[in-house]
């Protein structure tokens, strides 16, 4: 990977990888390109070890640093809102919140994680089913951690003793040199016992090793007991604990790896931790000792007595530990299909009970997986909608059939998972059997998974068979609607909606009067005002945004207005307002007109860049130009973007900052009735992490005349004056905040345009603009300068889509109206101007840009 930025395709997904020459491990010179190449090489062996396990990540976005200057590490559980929709994920409920975790099920996800600086990937010993439900653990792990004075040799000795005990109960563990100091021992399980049961067994095993070898092993976590010994850490079998996944890099000074090993290797006196290049060679040679762990295990019953070990068995002890058969079929039955099997009699129905003829696709969970839609003439006719996921068919019943248009959503009732052999099942289920009636295949084929949030939301593009009921390729969204704890996922009580999405029009501009609201499933709700030019998808509305926290507005003022009162001064930031809402899990940015614009500025929504507690703040998003000054025109290139790929590209070219200047709530306490001096003190006291594009707007301690002179010299827009005893009045324009500007600006509504001449022939020559007054639109002039060529091209297309026959203004001079084309007013723009004429028109207006953050009713005359 040469250079510092490339667009790559991984398993059909297109990603942008950046900063490829960044050194992630200074001691060895290992770059980000090397890290990406490593994870690409080990994906075939890492993914089976991590698949369907909620992944937490340790991120070193600027590298691990050196011994003298360690790099900053971020421990991340929850996914950002900007995460691509195709990343597989599971929503896991914790005591006080739910987190969305990525599932490392494919190479594209692994590449995305590496691009984000996630050097270490940690997972639990259990997986989630396709509904996001945690399953019983399918592996046991012991973490052998040497204390001071002990090392790998001692860890090997304990590992061999533990292996003897595990083999006595039918488990043959695989050792993994951890990439740090010690060794992890893994053994595969059959998934029939809980985490608590496995944890109890592991704890008893650790105590047995400690009892039999007190000078070598210890099971207590206290550091004072570990000197010269090996801690047998059994606790990572707890359902809440995670362990670094085999083949993951470590964030050490050197790029070591959690490396699966053979027992022969462990016996070598030259045993050491391995680095990434050594692992790449092993994988290339086809070596994967960890593959054995993925084989089905056996039922394990932990020892229940406290007796000593039988020294004739290499120091091991079995106690009452024994191997059991697990399921009646020898452990081969998938526990996810237990509900399916429990509802059917294999002697009484022709339905399949295995997946022998439809083995899971080795690429399952990635791009193209199979689907079937069956017409089911049971007691009531319905259709069964089934998607392959991780070796089973996740299924929904559609009582009203498959939607044929996006105008109406249909109910989808989630049912039990079905075996893969159901993909081509047709036949008659006899009377008296569950689901009695005739089943025929309505359509079948492959689907591309665009989004799968287990148990919550699925978006998939289905390509059916020739002559199938779908009639080609269709895109569907499934969204779970039942949230009651009495409606478990994967049962008939779990209700969803299925929506047919328009693949061609999805995300395209619509001819409407205000930006359409983008729903979670990507569909758009019509509204009544036009979409701004070149906007491919409008910012999604924030349904849980509290309107009372809308921003307070400032009035225009001069230095003379400040006399006799106490004011504080700040620079006037030339950007767009944002109300910042932070809770424990995420940060949202809400524009002045109530739209959630978080997706447009993902660098500003990183939770680690904000105070830990919940809060609501006020600020301004700005883009800094080459001169070092805020540049509103530059910010325009970011305001129109919501698609993740477009945002990522623009983010590198146009970084933004968020200048925070007020605090509206703190930990649930409403601060708006407090005077500004107290709100500002509370704002300053919050913990503000360094190294982030979030800054406090500085309070300037100078005379206003000096501040104005300095701001003018720096080419800034002006300053803000705020009364220190003033309260925050949401949604109101107040004289306790005054903006003192050098350049006069005015927001306007576009109501018409005149065709261009000369080089602008066929395009827009000027826009006719107005200001709402008394329920009417007062004409204030035409603006024909300040447009880029790109804006002109977009303007003509946009104006044509908003065409109307009559003028929306109260009156327009005949010279301006003679060749005018009228449009429905709704788009808000901003102009600079020299002054107001005696007739109330703008003198020398120049186009400044669209104000996508404002609505038509926000436009008022600023002065004159």
C-alpha positions in Angstrom: 0.0 0.0 0.0 2.0 2.9 -1.2 1.1 6.5 -0.4 -1.0 7.8 2.4 -4.6 7.2 1.2 -6.2 4.6 -1.0 -9.7 3.4 -1.9 -9.8 -0.4 -1.6 -12.5 -3.1 -2.1 -12.7 -5.9 0.5 -15.2 -8.7 -0.1 -17.3 -6.3 -2.3 -17.2 -3.4 0.2 -15.5 -0.2 -0.7 -13.4 1.5 2.0 -11.1 4.4 2.2 -7.9 3.7 4.1 -5.9 6.7 5.1 -2.5 7.7 6.7 -1.0 4.5 5.5 2.5 5.8 6.2 1.7 6.6 9.8 4.1 4.8 12.2 2.0 2.7 14.6 4.9 1.0 16.3 7.9 3.4 16.5 10.3 0.8 17.9 10.0 -1.4 14.8 8.8 1.2 12.3 5.6 -0.7 11.6 3.2 1.5 9.8 -0.6 1.6 9.4 -0.2 0.0 6.0 1.7 -2.9 7.7 -1.2 -3.3 10.2 -3.8 -3.4 7.4 -1.7 -5.9 5.5 -1.4 -8.1 8.6 -5.1 -8.2 9.3 -5.8 -8.9 5.7 -3.4 -11.9 5.8 -4.8 -13.4 9.0 -8.5 -12.7 8.3 -9.2 -16.3 7.3 -8.0 -17.6 10.8 -9.0 -14.6 13.0 -12.6 -14.3 11.8 -13.6 -17.9 12.9 -12.2 -17.1 16.3 -14.1 -13.8 16.6 -17.3 -14.3 14.5 -20.6 -13.4 16.2 -18.8 -12.3 19.4 -19.4 -8.7 20.5 -16.1 -7.0 20.0 -14.6 -4.4 22.2 -11.6 -2.5 20.8 -8.4 -0.9 22.1 -7.6 1.9 19.7 -4.3 3.7 19.3 -5.2 6.2 16.6 -1.7 7.8 16.7 0.3 4.7 17.4 1.5 2.9 20.5 4.3 5.5 21.1 7.6 4.7 22.9 8.5 3.6 26.4 9.3 7.3 27.2 6.2 8.7 25.5 3.4 6.0 25.4 0.6 6.6 22.8 -2.9 7.3 24.0 -5.2 4.3 24.1 -9.0 4.4 23.8 -11.0 1.5 25.1 -14.2 1.4 23.0 -17.3 -0.6 23.3 -20.2 1.2 21.6 -20.2 1.9 17.9 -20.3 5.5 16.6 -23.3 6.8 14.8 -21.1 7.2 11.8 -20.3 3.5 11.6 -21.1 2.1 8.1 -24.4 0.4 8.0 -23.0 -2.8 6.6 -20.9 -3.5 9.7 -22.5 -6.5 11.4 -23.4 -5.7 15.0 -25.3 -6.8 18.1 -27.1 -4.6 20.6 -26.2 -5.8 24.1 -28.2 -4.6 27.1 -26.2 -3.6 30.2 -27.5 -2.5 33.6 -28.1 1.1 32.6 -27.8 1.2 28.8 -27.5 -0.7 25.6 -24.4 -0.7 23.5 -24.0 -1.7 19.9 -20.9 -3.8 19.4 -19.4 -4.8 16.0 -19.2 -8.5 15.1 -16.0 -9.3 13.3 -17.6 -11.6 10.8 -15.9 -10.6 7.6 -12.6 -9.2 6.3 -14.2 -5.9 5.4 -15.2 -5.3 9.0 -11.7 -6.3 10.1 -10.2 -3.8 7.7 -12.5 -1.1 8.9 -11.4 -1.7 12.5 -7.8 -1.6 11.5 -8.4 1.7 9.6 -9.8 3.1 12.9 -6.6 2.3 14.8 -8.1 -0.8 16.6 -4.9 -2.7 17.2 -6.4 -5.0 19.8 -9.8 -6.8 19.5 -11.3 -8.4 22.6 -14.3 -10.8 22.7 -16.2 -12.9 25.2 -16.3 -16.7 25.3 -19.9 -16.7 24.0 -21.6 -15.7 20.8 -24.8 -14.1 19.9 -27.5 -15.7 17.7 -28.9 -14.0 14.6 -31.4 -12.1 16.9 -28.7 -10.7 19.1 -29.4 -13.0 22.0 -26.3 -14.1 24.0 -25.8 -17.9 23.8 -24.1 -20.2 26.2 -20.3 -20.1 26.0 -18.8 -22.4 23.4 -15.2 -22.2 24.8 -13.4 -22.1 28.1 -10.3 -20.0 28.6 -7.6 -19.9 31.3 -5.3 -16.9 31.4 -1.9 -17.9 32.7 -0.3 -14.6 33.9 3.2 -14.7 35.4 3.9 -12.6 38.4 7.2 -10.9 39.1 10.0 -13.4 39.1 8.2 -15.8 36.8 8.0 -16.0 33.0 7.0 -18.1 30.0 8.8 -21.2 31.3 6.6 -21.2 34.4 3.5 -20.5 32.4 4.3 -23.6 30.2 4.6 -25.8 33.3 1.2 -24.7 34.6 -0.3 -25.0 31.1 0.8 -28.7 30.9 -0.6 -29.4 34.3 -3.9 -27.7 33.4 -4.0 -29.7 30.1 -3.8 -32.9 32.0 -6.9 -32.0 34.1 -8.8 -30.8 31.0 -8.0 -33.9 29.0 -9.4 -36.0 31.9 -12.8 -34.4 31.3 -12.6 -34.8 27.5 -11.3 -31.3 26.7 -8.0 -30.9 24.7 -6.9 -27.3 25.0 -5.0 -25.2 22.6 -2.3 -22.8 23.9 -2.0 -19.2 22.8 1.0 -17.2 23.7 -0.7 -14.0 24.6 1.6 -11.5 22.9 2.1 -9.9 26.3 3.7 -12.0 29.1 1.8 -15.2 29.5 -0.3 -17.9 27.9 -4.0 -18.4 27.2 -5.5 -21.9 27.2 -8.6 -22.4 25.2 -10.9 -25.5 25.0 -14.0 -25.9 22.8 -17.4 -26.5 24.5 -20.7 -27.8 23.2 -22.6 -24.6 24.3 -25.0 -26.4 26.7 -23.9 -24.8 29.9 -24.1 -21.3 31.2 -21.2 -18.9 31.7 -21.7 -19.2 35.5 -21.3 -23.0 35.3 -18.2 -22.8 33.1 -16.8 -20.1 35.3 -17.3 -22.2 38.4 -15.6 -25.1 36.7 -12.6 -23.0 35.7 -12.4 -21.5 39.3 -12.3 -25.0 40.8 -9.6 -26.1 38.3 -7.5 -23.0 39.2 -7.9 -23.8 42.9 -6.9 -27.4 42.3 -3.7 -26.3 40.6 -3.0 -23.9 43.4 -3.6 -26.7 46.0 -1.4 -29.2 44.3 1.4 -26.8 43.3 1.4 -24.0 45.8 4.9 -22.9 44.9 4.0 -22.5 41.2 0.3 -21.6 40.7 -2.1 -19.2 42.4 -5.8 -18.6 41.9 -6.1 -15.4 43.9 -5.9 -12.0 42.1 -3.9 -10.3 44.8 -0.6 -9.1 43.4 1.1 -9.7 46.8 0.5 -13.5 46.4 1.8 -13.7 42.8 5.5 -13.2 43.2 7.4 -16.0 41.5 4.1 -17.7 40.6 1.7 -18.0 37.7 -1.8 -16.6 38.2 -4.4 -19.0 36.8 -7.0 -16.3 35.9 -10.3 -18.2 35.6 -12.5 -15.1 35.7 -12.4 -14.4 31.9 -15.1 -17.1 31.6 -17.5 -14.6 33.3 -20.1 -13.5 30.8 -19.1 -9.9 31.3 -15.4 -10.4 30.6 -13.5 -10.4 27.4 -10.2 -11.8 26.2 -8.0 -10.7 23.3 -9.0 -12.7 20.3 -6.4 -15.2 18.9 -4.4 -13.6 16.1 -5.1 -10.0 17.3 -2.2 -7.6 17.4 -1.1 -6.3 20.8 -0.6 -2.6 21.6 2.9 -3.2 23.0 6.1 -1.5 22.1 6.6 -4.2 19.4 3.8 -5.6 17.2 3.4 -8.9 19.0 0.4 -11.1 18.5 -1.9 -13.4 20.5 -0.5 -16.4 18.7 -2.1 -19.9 18.8 0.7 -22.5 19.2 1.2 -26.3 19.3 2.1 -28.2 22.4 5.4 -29.2 20.7 6.2 -25.5 20.3 5.5 -24.9 24.0 8.0 -27.6 25.0 10.8 -25.7 23.2 13.3 -23.9 25.5 13.4 -21.1 22.9 9.7 -20.3 23.3 9.0 -16.6 22.9 6.1 -14.3 22.1 5.7 -13.9 18.3 5.5 -10.8 16.2 3.2 -10.2 13.3 5.5 -11.1 10.4 6.1 -14.5 11.9 2.4 -15.1 12.2 1.9 -14.0 8.6 4.4 -16.7 7.5 2.6 -19.3 9.6 -0.8 -18.5 8.2 0.6 -18.5 4.6 1.9 -22.0 5.3 -1.5 -23.2 6.3 -0.9 -23.4 10.1 -3.9 -22.7 12.4 -3.6 -24.5 15.7 -6.8 -22.7 16.9 -9.0 -24.4 14.3 -9.4 -27.3 16.8 -11.3 -25.0 19.2 -14.0 -24.4 16.7 -14.9 -28.2 16.7 -17.8 -29.2 18.9 -16.8 -29.8 22.4 -18.4 -31.9 25.2 -20.6 -31.2 28.2 -18.5 -30.3 31.2 -19.5 -30.7 34.8 -17.1 -29.0 37.2 -15.6 -30.8 40.3 -17.8 -30.5 43.3 -15.6 -31.8 46.1 -12.4 -30.3 47.5 -10.3 -33.4 47.6 -6.7 -33.4 46.6 -5.2 -34.4 43.3 -4.1 -37.8 42.2 -0.3 -37.2 41.8 -0.1 -40.2 39.5 -1.9 -38.2 36.8 0.8 -35.5 36.3 -0.5 -33.5 39.2 -4.0 -33.3 37.6 -7.3 -33.9 39.4 -10.6 -34.9 38.0 -12.7 -35.0 41.2 -16.3 -35.3 40.0 -15.5 -33.7 36.7 -16.8 -35.9 33.9 -17.6 -35.8 30.2 -21.2 -35.9 29.2 -23.0 -36.4 25.9 -24.7 -33.1 25.7 -27.5 -33.2 23.1 -29.0 -36.6 22.2 -27.4 -36.5 18.8 -23.9 -36.3 20.2 -23.6 -32.6 20.2 -24.1 -32.0 16.5 -27.5 -30.3 16.8 -27.4 -26.5 16.7 -28.9 -25.2 19.9 -30.4 -22.3 18.0 -32.7 -24.9 16.3 -34.0 -26.3 19.6 -37.2 -24.3 19.4 -37.8 -25.4 15.8 -37.3 -29.1 16.8 -39.4 -28.8 19.9 -42.4 -27.7 17.9 -42.3 -30.5 15.3 -42.5 -34.3 15.2 -39.9 -35.7 12.8 -42.1 -38.8 12.3 -45.2 -36.7 11.5 -43.9 -33.9 9.1 -41.9 -33.9 5.9 -40.1 -30.7 7.1 -36.3 -31.0 7.3 -34.5 -31.4 10.6 -30.9 -31.0 9.5 -28.8 -28.9 7.1 -26.9 -31.7 5.5 -27.7 -30.6 2.0 -27.3 -26.9 2.6 -24.1 -26.4 4.6 -23.4 -22.9 5.7 -21.7 -20.8 3.1 -18.0 -20.2 4.1 -18.6 -16.5 3.3 -21.8 -16.4 5.5 -22.1 -13.0 7.2 -20.4 -11.2 4.4 -21.9 -10.1 1.1 -24.0 -12.7 -0.8 -26.1 -15.0 1.3 -29.2 -17.1 0.4 -32.9 -16.3 1.0 -36.2 -18.0 0.4 -39.7 -16.6 0.4 -42.4 -19.3 0.8 -46.1 -19.2 0.2 -47.7 -21.0 3.1 -51.4 -22.1 2.9 -51.9 -22.8 6.6 -55.0 -21.9 8.6 -54.5 -18.5 7.1 -52.5 -17.8 4.0 -49.2 -16.0 4.7 -45.7 -15.8 3.3 -42.5 -16.9 5.2 -39.5 -14.6 4.6 -36.2 -16.4 5.5 -32.6 -15.0 5.4 -29.5 -17.1 5.8 -27.5 -15.9 8.8 -24.6 -17.8 10.4 -25.8 -21.3 9.3 -29.5 -20.9 10.1 -32.5 -19.3 8.4 -33.7 -16.3 10.4 -37.4 -16.2 9.7 -40.4 -13.9 9.7 -44.1 -14.6 8.8 -45.8 -12.0 6.6 -49.5 -12.1 7.3 -50.3 -9.6 4.5 -47.6 -10.9 2.1 -44.6 -9.2 0.6 -44.9 -5.4 0.1 -45.2 -4.4 -3.5 -44.7 -0.7 -3.0 -43.1 1.6 -0.4 -46.3 3.3 0.3 -47.4 0.9 2.9 -45.5 -1.1 5.5 -46.5 -4.7 6.2 -46.4 -6.5 9.5 -43.6 -9.1 9.9 -43.8 -11.5 12.9 -40.5 -13.1 13.7 -40.6 -16.9 14.2 -38.1 -19.5 15.2 -34.9 -20.0 13.3 -35.2 -22.7 10.6 -32.5 -25.2 9.4 -30.7 -24.5 6.1 -32.5 -27.3 4.4 -35.7 -25.2 4.5 -34.2 -23.2 1.6 -35.8 -25.5 -0.9 -38.5 -27.2 1.1 -41.9 -27.7 -0.6 -44.6 -30.0 0.5 -47.7 -30.5 2.6 -47.5 -30.5 6.4 -50.2 -32.9 7.6 -53.2 -31.8 9.7 -52.5 -31.9 13.4 -48.9 -30.8 12.9 -47.6 -27.4 13.6 -48.1 -25.1 10.6 -50.3 -27.6 8.8 -50.8 -26.7 5.1 -49.1 -26.5 1.8 -45.7 -24.8 1.4 -44.4 -23.7 -2.0 -41.3 -21.6 -2.9 -42.5 -18.2 -4.1 -38.9 -17.0 -4.8 -35.4 -17.7 -3.8 -31.9 -16.5 -4.5 -29.1 -14.4 -2.9 -29.2 -11.3 -0.9 -26.7 -8.6 -0.1 -26.8 -7.5 3.6 -26.6 -3.7 3.8 -27.3 -3.6 7.5 -27.9 -6.1 10.2 -28.4 -4.9 13.8 -29.2 -8.2 15.5 -32.7 -8.2 16.9 -33.4 -4.6 15.8 -33.0 -3.8 12.1 -32.1 -5.5 8.9 -31.7 -3.9 5.4 -31.1 -6.3 2.6 -31.1 -6.3 -1.2 -32.6 -9.5 -2.6 -32.0 -10.9 -6.1 -34.6 -13.5 -6.9 -34.7 -16.3 -9.5 -35.9 -15.8 -13.1 -39.7 -15.9 -13.0 -39.7 -15.6 -9.2 -42.3 -13.6 -7.3 -40.0 -10.7 -6.6 -39.6 -10.0 -10.3 -35.9 -9.2 -10.0 -34.0 -7.3 -7.4 -35.7 -5.6 -4.5 -34.4 -3.9 -1.3 -36.2 -4.4 2.0 -35.9 -3.0 5.5 -37.1 -5.0 8.5 -37.5 -3.0 11.7 -38.4 -4.5 15.0 -41.3 -2.6 16.7 -42.1 -4.6 19.9 -39.9 -3.5 22.8 -41.6 -5.3 25.6 -39.5 -7.6 27.7 -42.4 -10.1 27.3 -41.7 -10.2 23.6 -38.5 -12.1 23.3 -36.5 -11.9 20.0 -37.0 -14.9 17.7 -40.5 -15.7 19.0 -44.0 -15.1 17.6 -44.4 -12.3 20.0 -41.6 -10.3 18.4 -43.2 -8.0 15.9 -41.5 -6.2 13.1 -42.4 -4.1 10.0 -41.2 -4.9 6.5 -40.7 -2.0 4.1 -40.0 -2.1 0.4 -37.3 0.5 -0.4 -36.9 2.2 -3.8 -33.4 1.2 -4.8 -33.1 3.8 -7.6 -34.6 6.8 -5.8 -33.1 5.9 -2.4 -31.3 8.9 -1.1 -31.9 11.0 -4.3 -33.2 14.6 -4.1 -36.9 15.0 -4.0 -39.1 17.8 -5.4 -40.4 19.0 -2.1 -40.6 22.3 -0.2 -38.3 21.6 2.8 -35.6 19.0 3.3 -37.1 15.5 3.5 -36.6 13.7 6.7 -34.4 10.6 6.4 -35.7 7.7 8.5 -33.6 5.0 10.2 -34.3 2.6 7.4 -33.2 5.1 4.7 -36.7 5.9 3.5 -37.8 9.5 3.2 -41.0 11.1 4.5 -42.4 13.8 2.2 -42.6 17.4 3.5 -43.5 20.7 1.9 -40.4 22.7 1.0 -37.5 22.2 -1.4 -34.3 20.4 -0.8 -31.1 22.5 -0.9 -29.0 22.0 -4.0 -26.6 19.0 -4.3 -27.9 17.5 -1.0 -28.0 13.8 -1.6 -29.8 13.0 1.7 -31.2 15.4 4.3 -30.0 15.2 7.9 -32.3 12.9 9.8 -34.6 14.4 12.3 -34.1 13.8 16.0 -37.4 12.4 17.3 -36.2 12.5 20.9 -34.6 16.0 20.7 -36.2 18.3 23.3 -37.6 21.4 21.5 -37.1 23.5 24.7 -33.3 23.3 24.1 -33.5 25.1 20.8 -30.7 27.8 20.6 -31.0 31.3 22.0 -30.6 33.9 19.3 -28.6 37.1 19.4 -29.6 40.6 18.2 -27.5 43.0 16.2 -25.7 45.7 18.1 -23.0 48.2 18.3 -20.4 49.2 20.9 -22.7 52.0 22.0 -25.3 49.4 23.1 -23.0 48.0 25.7 -22.7 51.0 28.0 -23.8 50.7 31.6 -24.0 46.9 31.9 -21.5 44.0 32.5 -20.7 42.0 29.5 -18.3 39.2 28.5 -16.8 39.0 25.0 -16.0 36.2 22.6 -15.1 36.0 19.0 -18.0 35.5 16.6 -17.5 32.2 15.0 -18.4 32.1 11.3 -20.1 28.7 11.1 -23.4 27.0 12.0 -25.0 26.7 15.4 -25.2 23.3 17.1 -26.9 22.1 20.3 -24.8 19.3 21.6 -26.7 16.6 23.5 -24.5 14.1 25.3 -25.6 11.0 27.2 -23.6 8.0 28.4 -23.4 6.4 25.0 -23.3 9.0 22.3 -23.1 12.6 21.2 -25.7 14.2 19.0 -25.4 17.5 17.1 -28.7 19.3 16.5 -28.9 22.2 14.1 -30.8 25.4 14.7 -33.8 24.0 12.7 -33.9 20.8 14.8 -32.2 18.4 12.4 -29.7 15.8 13.7 -26.5 16.6 11.7 -24.3 14.2 13.6 -23.6 12.1 10.5 -22.1 15.0 8.7 -19.5 15.7 11.4 -18.4 12.3 12.8 -15.1 13.7 14.2 -17.2 15.9 16.5 -19.4 13.0 17.9 -16.6 10.8 19.3 -17.7 10.2 22.9 -14.2 10.3 24.3 -13.9 13.9 23.2 -16.6 15.1 25.6 -17.2 15.2 29.4 -18.3 11.8 30.7 -21.6 12.9 32.3 -24.8 13.7 30.4 -25.1 17.3 29.3 -26.6 19.8 26.8 -24.3 22.5 25.4 -24.4 25.2 22.8 -21.7 25.9 20.2 -20.7 26.6 16.7 -19.3 24.3 14.0 -16.6 26.0 12.0 -14.2 25.0 9.2 -10.8 26.7 9.3 -9.4 27.8 5.9 -5.7 28.0 4.8 -5.4 31.4 6.4 -6.2 30.0 9.8 -9.6 31.8 10.0 -13.1 30.3 10.0 -14.3 30.0 6.4 -18.1 29.7 6.0 -17.7 29.0 2.3 -15.4 26.0 3.1 -18.0 24.7 5.6 -20.6 24.6 2.8 -18.8 21.5 1.4 -19.5 19.6 4.6 -23.0 20.9 5.3 -24.6 19.1 2.4 -23.1 15.6 3.1 -24.6 12.7 5.0 -23.5 9.6 3.2 -20.6 8.0 5.1 -18.3 7.7 2.1 -18.8 11.3 1.1 -18.3 12.5 4.6 -15.1 10.5 5.0 -13.7 12.0 1.8 -14.7 15.6 2.7 -13.5 15.1 6.3 -9.9 14.6 5.2 -10.1 17.7 2.9 -12.1 19.9 5.2 -11.6 19.3 8.9 -14.0 21.0 11.3 -14.0 22.2 14.9 -16.7 22.7 17.4 -16.4 25.9 19.6 -18.5 25.4 22.7 -19.6 28.5 24.5 -22.6 27.7 26.8 -23.9 24.9 29.1 -27.6 24.4 29.2 -27.8 21.2 31.4 -25.4 19.2 33.4 -26.1 15.7 34.7 -29.8 16.2 34.1 -29.9 19.6 35.9 -31.4 22.5 33.8 -29.0 25.4 34.0 -30.7 27.9 31.7 -32.2 30.0 34.6 -28.7 30.5 36.0 -26.9 33.7 35.0 -24.3 33.4 32.3 -21.4 33.8 34.7 -22.5 30.6 36.6 -23.2 28.6 33.4 -19.8 29.5 32.1 -18.1 28.5 35.3 -19.8 25.1 35.2 -18.8 24.8 31.5 -15.1 25.5 32.4 -15.2 23.0 35.2 -16.2 20.0 33.1 -13.5 17.6 32.0 -12.4 18.4 28.5 -10.2 15.8 26.9 -7.2 17.1 24.9 -6.3 16.3 21.4 -9.9 16.6 20.0 -11.5 19.0 17.6 -13.7 20.3 20.4 -12.7 23.6 22.0 -14.1 26.1 24.5 -14.8 29.5 23.0 -12.4 31.7 24.9 -13.7 34.6 27.0 -11.7 37.7 26.0 -10.6 40.1 28.7 -10.1 43.4 26.8 -11.9 46.6 26.1 -14.5 46.2 23.4 -12.8 48.8 21.1 -9.5 46.9 21.2 -11.3 43.6 20.6 -13.1 45.0 17.6 -9.8 46.4 16.2 -8.0 43.0 16.7 -10.9 41.1 15.1 -10.9 43.4 12.1 -7.1 43.0 11.6 -7.5 39.2 11.8 -10.2 39.2 9.2 -12.8 37.8 11.5 -16.5 38.3 11.3 -16.8 40.3 14.6 -17.3 39.6 18.3 -20.2 38.5 20.5 -21.1 40.5 23.6 -23.1 38.6 26.3 -24.5 40.0 29.6 -23.0 38.1 32.4 -26.2 38.2 34.4 -28.3 37.1 31.5 -30.3 33.8 31.4 -30.5 31.4 28.5 -33.9 31.8 26.7 -34.3 28.9 24.3 -35.6 29.8 20.9 -35.8 33.5 21.5 -33.8 36.5 20.1 -32.5 38.4 23.1 -30.8 41.7 23.6 -28.6 40.1 26.3 -26.6 38.6 23.4 -25.4 41.1 20.8 -23.4 40.4 17.7 -21.1 43.2 16.7 -20.1 42.5 13.0 -18.0 44.3 10.5 -19.5 42.6 7.4 -23.3 43.0 7.1 -25.0 39.7 6.4 -28.7 38.9 5.7 -30.6 35.6 5.5 -33.0 35.5 2.6 -35.6 33.3 0.9 -35.1 32.6 -2.8 -38.3 33.3 -4.8 -37.2 33.5 -8.4 -34.3 33.6 -10.8 -33.2 35.4 -14.0 -31.4 33.6 -16.8 -27.8 34.3 -17.4 -26.1 35.8 -20.5 -22.7 35.4 -22.1 -20.7 32.7 -20.2 -23.7 32.0 -18.0 -26.1 31.3 -21.0 -28.4 28.4 -20.1 -27.6 28.9 -16.4 -28.7 31.2 -13.6 -27.8 34.8 -13.9 -29.1 36.1 -10.6 -31.4 35.0 -7.8 -34.4 37.1 -6.7 -34.6 37.1 -2.9 -36.9 38.3 -0.2 -37.6 38.5 3.6 -40.9 37.3 5.2 -42.9 40.2 6.7 -46.5 40.0 8.0 -47.2 36.7 6.3 -45.9 38.0 2.9 -42.6 37.9 1.1 -41.0 41.3 0.7 -38.7 41.6 -2.3 -35.3 42.9 -1.3 -33.3 42.6 -4.5 -31.4 40.3 -6.8 -28.0 38.7 -6.2 -25.8 37.6 -9.1 -22.2 37.4 -7.8 -20.5 35.1 -5.3 -21.4 31.8 -7.0 -18.9 29.1 -8.0 -19.4 27.3 -11.3 -20.5 24.2 -9.5 -23.1 26.1 -7.6 -24.4 27.6 -10.8 -24.8 24.2 -12.4 -26.7 22.9 -9.3 -28.8 26.1 -9.1 -30.4 25.6 -12.5 -31.4 22.1 -11.7 -32.7 23.1 -8.3 -34.6 26.1 -9.6 -36.3 24.0 -12.4 -37.5 21.5 -9.8 -39.2 24.3 -7.7 -40.9 26.1 -10.6 -44.2 27.9 -10.2 -46.2 30.2 -12.4 -46.8 33.2 -10.2 -44.5 35.5 -8.3 -44.3 34.8 -4.5 -43.2 38.4 -3.7 -45.6 41.3 -2.8 -44.1 43.4 -5.6 -41.1 43.3 -7.9 -39.8 46.1 -10.2 -40.8 45.6 -13.8 -37.1 45.5 -14.9 -36.4 42.5 -12.5 -39.7 40.7 -13.3 -39.5 41.0 -17.1 -37.6 37.7 -17.7 -37.9 36.2 -14.2 -38.7 32.5 -13.5 -40.6 32.1 -10.2 -40.0 29.3 -7.7 -41.7 28.2 -4.5 -39.8 30.0 -1.6 -38.4 27.7 1.0 -34.6 27.5 0.5 -32.7 29.8 2.9 -29.5 31.5 1.7 -27.2 34.1 3.1 -25.8 37.2 1.4 -23.4 40.0 2.4 -24.3 43.6 1.4 -23.1 47.1 1.8 -26.2 48.8 3.2 -29.9 49.2 2.8 -31.3 51.5 0.2 -33.9 54.0 1.0 -36.5 51.7 -0.7 -35.5 48.8 1.6 -33.4 46.9 -0.9 -30.0 45.3 -0.5 -27.1 47.4 -1.8 -24.4 45.3 -3.6 -25.5 41.9 -2.3 -23.0 39.0 -2.8 -24.0 35.4 -2.4 -22.5 33.7 0.7 -24.1 30.3 0.7 -27.0 28.1 1.6 -28.2 27.9 5.3 -29.2 24.3 5.5 -29.4 24.7 9.3 -32.3 27.2 9.1 -36.0 27.2 8.1 -38.0 29.8 6.2 -39.5 31.1 9.4 -36.0 31.8 10.9 -35.4 34.6 8.3 -35.8 38.1 9.7 -34.4 41.5 8.7 -31.2 41.9 10.7 -31.1 45.7 10.4 -32.3 48.5 8.3 
